[in-house]
Amino acid sequence: MTNEAVSLPLDGVKVIDFSRLLPGPWTTQSLGDMGADVIKVEQPGIGDYGRFNPPNYVSLGVYFNSVNRNKRSVALDLTDASARDAVLKLIADADIVVESFRPGVTRKLGIDYAAAKAVNEKIIYCSITGFGQDGELADLPAHDMAIQAMSGAMGANHSAGTVPPMPVFQAGDYAPAGYAVSGILAAYIRRLRDGQGCHLDIAMFDAMFVWSNIALAGALARMSGGSGKPELEVWGDNPRYCTYPTGDGKAVGVCLLEARTWRVFCDFIERADLCDEDESFADRHTDHGERRQLYRDAISAVCLAHDRDALVETMMHAGIPICPVYTPDEAVHSSAVAARGLVEWIEHPSQGRIAQLVNPLAPSGLVDAHRRASPELGADTAAVLAELGYDESAIVKLMHVSP
């Protein structure tokens, strides 16, 4: 379906965004895609540090654009009393505030939850930090890798005495963003019902720790008095759920967990001897014990005997889930991405024609990812201040420029 003439769920909702880098900006972009008016408040001359992350389209970072569309940028010095007054006016007229400062910084700036609530009793105020607003680690700077390392997720995929591999996906950033979006929407629904605002304390560590439920399953079993064995194996020791090289030096992902799927594969390669008729539901998710190497050798031989794309085509035609491991360039050009409409071309006002990712909710009509490209730093300062009732001279003063 198209989004034409479809009202968006957050039409008329105003969001003030003090966040930087990834978790906060992704959160507010999601709200903006749903129709909210997101006003991004940035430090004059510098702005969101994510603006400087390579690579660029021309001068604008691809990363920054991927988490800051559908926003307006206001550049104000929050250490200036007059600018702080303007920000409090923004908050007084807003529904939602999102910030990602270290604990205590918003209080020093005079824009913490207490200050926001004083001017707007019903404000929904979301704080996103590494380790929460309190606790022994609250003041520790947080990065995605630190969060993944401490959550147990990284430690689940290596043997004793070896160094864990670096994560290839920023789950420590996206997990809290997911909770922030759902938490804000839940708070907004509750406010529609009973008029209550609230303060959401979203910690990257909390979110990543809870999202690591599979990695922590054995530990939780042992904590509860069990052996924790066998563990659910989804990190490469299960030969039927693993990556394999192909004959042309590329790779495939083999996903043959289910007994029926495994049987179809075994029949297809004419190796009925590989099927274990006594296999239980639990067995398929383990490392398969003494049969592990037998399975691995058989799958490896099939994969090495073919080039990647030819193997995938044959297996897909047979209904066997062996999929290509794509490079990023292959992924954005893949037929699967094209079929789902996940990359679009837009005309950016300063960058020309650029490719960007599409919000997966677009087909449902719940979001419109196409309304506004990511803003230049401070591009909307004058317009937003005028909406607050500031006259031209006051706007010029707040913007720290000559008339």
Phi, psi and omega in degrees: 000163176257166181264006183297134176061020178254123178289145181266150187298333181250021173305131179088353179271136181248132181239130173256123189246110176258010188273164180222167177065245191243302189302311180294309179301322177294321177301309184288329174298319178299319178292322177295321177298330180277003174113352182293150172272104184261120178253111183269115181266120186234158178287128180303137176082341182236303180074196177300127181300337178297343178299338187261001182281126177284166358274170178254158165289293171236289175243345181265135180289137177298317178302311181300317181296330184285347180232012184223022175286166178056043176224159170247138183258129176239125179259112180221141179275105186290349175276352180269131185300319181294319178294322179296321177299320179295320179295319178295329174293321176299314182295322181299332183258008187255169175255326189222140171237136175234128179222154181225030175289161172298149179307134179098337184291317181296327177295318178296326181278349180079025180230027179286180183300319180299317179293321179294317181294329180296330180258349182206094187302330186261013185295141171259114191242116184248119177254125179245117180227175180292312187231020176093175184280344179216179182103168187293338182254008187303326184269001182283128176300141185237135172233161183309313184296320179298318180295315179294323181296317185278345183281344185097348183295312180293325183288351182278348190241042175202160180269154179305136179087358178248162179269128180299146177291152175293141176293146180255359178225138186277061183297329179293338175270317185282331179301309178295327178297319178298317177293324180297313180299310182294322179294318178297316179296320178296318179295323180292320177297317179296321180295324176299330183277315187230005174079008182277136166269183176192167175246117178266122176259094183259116180254131177304318182297313180303312184296314182292322179299314181289326177291346181269029185302324180289317179297329184268358187302314180297318180296320179294322177297315179294322178299331182266006176102357179271178180278334183075010181237147350288157180265155174296122187251107179229023184239017174119342179280345174273112185296341180268003178216078192200170175259148182222146174285151177250175187296337180262017177082008176262200184210158175230157171258123182259122184235079186241047185291309188294145182301319181295315180298319179297321180293319178298318179296313181299319177295322183295322180266007178060047177230063179300337181295344181281342184282131178256107184295340182266008183296132179264172176299322181291325183303321189295343181257007179262190177274000177071014170052233186289346178269357185303309184293325177300314179296315184297317181296319182293314181294317181299319181297319178295315183293318181289341182279354184223154169289154187305304188293325177293318178298314181299315180300316180296314183290319179298320179298328180272000180076025181254120186284076169245117192243153179288142169270107185270148165285164177305320180294320177295321183297313184291339178261004187287155179293330179295318178294318179297318182296327180268356178065040187271350174235132179233158175254131178230159173265108180274138184300333180240345186253354183081207182279119184230153175265138176215164181279151182252137177300126182297346178277355184304316181298337182280346183083007180274344179224158170228100183279001192252007189286319188209130175288165179302143188275152167289152182303121176073012186299334186247012184303308183299317182295317181292318178296323177297323178297332179278355178100007178285140176274176187300318182294321179292323178297315180299319180296316181292330180276355177057045176230160178281149178297000000 
